[in-house]
Amino acid sequence: MARLDNTENVLTGKMSTMEYICSLIESKHAHVAERNPDVLWTYDIQVAQWCQIRDAQAAGKKVVFFGGPVPTDIIYAFDCQPFPRRASAA
């Protein structure tokens, strides 16, 4: 699994926050693939979501932050990458 020592790279600007999140999720995905492949599908979803957001700018797409009930098909239709804002549990 990825270690938290990469936080130093994030704090100094050598690694973006998205790169850090993706490396952490990909590391967890590899770990779960070895240990418990029955629940691997939950990590497949996270890897797909975070890595698509990370790679959006390189692919020439804009990231669209939204909250509430928004059909993501509309966002994809405009060749953008959706980034849902999660409501915090209060």
C-alpha angles and dihedrals in degrees: 000000000000114000126228090241087094087073087081089060091051093048092049093046097246090117128032121234090245092052089051093049092048094048090050094048093045090050091051089047091055091046093051091046088062099038108033115005092173091077095038091108090071090059092044088063093050094046091050094047099046097039092049089053091047093049096043096092093047088051091052095251128132121232113232117204114205141165131201130021104338121154104237090206088077091053092049090047089062089052093250133131116241119226109187117213108226116222111232118235106248 
